[in-house]
Amino acid sequence: MTLLESSITSVQNARVKAWAQLLDKKGRDKQGQFIIEGVHLVQEALESGAAIDSLVVAEDRQHELPAGMLEQAIEAGIECIAVSEQVLAKCTDTLTPQAAFGVLPKLSWAQEDLLGAEAPGLVVVIDGIQDPGNLGTIIRSADAVGATGILLGRGTVDLYNPKTVRSTMGSLFHLPIVQGGDLREALPQVSSQGAAIVTTSLQGQRSCYEYDFRQPVWFVVGNEGQGVSAEVSALATEHIIIPMQGRAESLNAAMAATVVLFEAMRQRGLSS
């Protein structure tokens, strides 16, 4: 006996067409929803209490789901739908789709949610990252070090790009992420409230290992090719450098962010 409420086999079905549109930013913006692909992401969303609208499962591959997942979803009031492999392929971004995907409303965090931490905040600010994998990796690193949250400045790749969502490995459900902020307005505001605005620069005079991250810090990560924009860089209260002994001139944006964030965690004692 199946626990699934209904079965959709045609790729011409109206709901299938709507789901497929979520693979593009235009469709996501219009519907206010996004897709999470694969069992792990669905599990993370369920465990985090995310507001999943629908759980869509390959009709002939229900056995690939972890024991109790469907029951957990149904208990949470989530619509669970069986579909054909053709429908699954049309609505997912991967070449070999896993047995399930979820449809969710976009996250509803606001900038105020990044300011309410009792301990000194550690907010990661993204200024124009373009690669979905880089953004997803930075989000995972921010989650791993216990960051307060993430602010995505205008011009940054869409948080709900399928590749970004997969790259977060579920971390987008673990901390506040605010999209579309005007950094020229947000950073002076938090600076006036006592937060340091920190970014990396090859011209930085102080090492990331010398800087004191135990205070409230908003750490800005810049574009892969151009770095932090001149306008945002001018708002920084500190420019630091990652010391390197080899011949490489610089690090990948996500790697550089991770190095700094783990140093911040070490200093702040979040690893203990």
N, C-alpha and C positions, 0 to 999 in steps of 0.2 A: 504494500500500500504506500502510495506517495504522499508526502506532506505538502507538495507544491500545489498552489491554488488553481493554476491554469496552465495551458500549453500554447505556445506561439511557434508556428513552424514557417510562416511566410515572411520573407524579407521585405515584402510590400506592406506589411502590417503598419498601421499608423504609429503605434508605440515604438516599433523597431526603427522606423524612420526618425522619430524624435530622439531616440537613444543614439543613433548613429551621428546625428548632428552635434552631439556633445563631444565628438572627437575634434571639433574645430572651435576656436575661441568665439567666433561669431555665434555659434549655436549655444555655447555655454553661457555667454552673456545674455542672450535672448531668453533662455529658459531658467537661468539662475541655478543651474545644476552642473554636476560633473560626474565622471565615472571613475571608479576604482577597480582595477583589473587584478584578478588573482585571489587565491585563497588567503594568503598572508595578509594582504591589505584589508580584505573583508573581516578577517579575524581581529585585526588591530582596531578597525572601526567599531566592531561590536563590543570589544573589551573596553574601548574608550567611551562608550555610550554615545557615539556619533549618531546623528539623526538620519539614518538610512531610509530612503523612501521605498526602494525596491531592491530585492536580491534576485538576480537572474542567474539561473543554473542550467547547464547543458543537461537535457532530459536523460540522456543515456550515460551520464558520468556522475550521477549523484554519489556513487560509491567513492569518488575521489575527495569528497568533502570530509573534513574532520568529524569525528563522531560528536553528535550533539549540536553542530552548527545550525542546521535548519531549525531544530527545536528552539535554540536560543533566539534565532531571528524571529520566529513566529511568536514566541513569548514576549518579545519586545514590540510586537505589533507591526512588524515589517512585512510588506507584501512579498511573497516568494513565488517566482514564476519560472516554469520550465520552458526552455526554448530548444530549437534544433541547432545543430552545429553550424548551419548556414547563417542563422540569426546571430549566433555568438561571434562568428568571424566578422560579420558586418559591423558589429557594435564595439569591437575591440581593436587595439592598436598594434598588438603583438602578432608575429607571424604564426606562432603556435599558441593559441589562447588557452589559458587554464579553464577549469570547469565552471567558474563563476565570476560575475562582476556585480558591483553594487552601483546604484544611482543615488546621489546625495545632493542636498541643497548646498550651495557655497557656504563656507564658514562665515560666521557673522561677527568676527572680532573687530574691535575698533581701537584707535590709537590709545584711548584712555585705558584700555586693558593692559597696556605695556607700562603704565605708570604706577600701578597699584601694589607693587611688591613691597613687603615689609622689610626684607633685607635689601642692601644696595643692589640695584638692578644691573643686569648684564643683557643689553638688548643688541641684537645683530641687525645692522641696517644695510640693505642691499641697494647699491647705486648702479643700476644698468647691467646687471649680469644677463647674458643672452643665451647661454647654453643651459637647456633644461636639466641635464645631468649635474652640472656644477651647482645650480640652485638646490636641487634635491640633496646633494652631498652636504652643502652648507647647512641645510635645515637639519639633517641627521646629526651633524657635528654639534650644532647649537642644542639640540635635544640631549645629546650625550653628555654635555658639560653642565646641563641644568640651567641654560640661559633663561632669562625672564620671558623673552619673546623675540619676534622678528618683524621688522618693518621693511616692506618691499617698496622702494621708491618707483615713481613713474618711469617708464622706459625699461623696466625689468621684465624678463620673460614671464609669461602667465603662470601663476602658481598651479593652475589646474590643467596645464599641458600634460597629456598622459605620461610622457617621459619624466617630467618633473615629479608627478605623483608617485610613479613607480620608484624613482630614485630616493624618495624620502623613506621608503620602507615602513611607512606607517607613522613616521615622526610628525607629519603634519597634523595628526590628531592629538599630539602630546603637549603642545605649547601654543600660545596665541601667535597667529601670523596675520598681519594686517597688510593688505595689498593696496597699491595705488597712492601712497602718501606723497605729498609734495615736501621733499626733504628741505627745501629752502625755507619752509615755514616750520616744519616739525623740529628740526635740529636747534634753531635758536630758542624755541620754546622750552625744550628740555634742558638746554644749556643754562637758561635763566633760572631753572629750578635746581641747579647744582650738579647736573650730570656732565661728565667729561665726554667730549666728542673725539674719538680716537680713530685714526686710520693708519695704514702702512704706507711708506714711501721710501724709495731708494735714496732719497735725500734726508731721511729721518736722522736725527742726531742721537736718539736714545734707542737702545735695544728693547725689543718686546719683553726681554727677561729682566730689564731694569725698571720698566714702567710699573706703577702700582695699580693693579686691577681690583683692589679691594674696595674701591670707591664705586659709586654709580657710574657705569660706563655704557655709552652707546658706540659700538664698534662698527665702523663703516667699511664695507667690502665693495670694491669698484669693478668696473667692466673688465672682461678678460684681456682686451687689447689696449684700451686707453686708460685703465685704472679709474680712480675716483675722479669725477668731473671737477673742473676748476672751481665751479661755483660751490660745490659741496666741500671740496678740500679747503677752501677759504674759511669755512665755518668750523673746521676742526680745531680743537684746543690743544691737540698733541698729534705729531706725526712720528711714528715709530718705525723701526726697521727690523727685519728678521735677519740676523747674522748668518752668513753662510761661509763655509770654508772651501768649498769646491769652486768650479769654474762657471757653474750656472749663474746667469744674471738675475733670474727671478724664479718664482714658483707659480704654478697654476693657481688661479684665484681661489678655488675651493681648498686646495692644499694649504695655501698661505693662511686662509681664514681658520682652518682647523688647527694649525700650529699655534696661532695666537689664542684661540679659544681654549685650548687645553692648558696653555700657560696661565690664562686667567683662572681656570678651574683650580689649578695647582695652588695658586696664591690664595684663592678664596676658600680653600679647604673643602670644596664640594666633593672631593674624591674620598674623603674620610667618612 
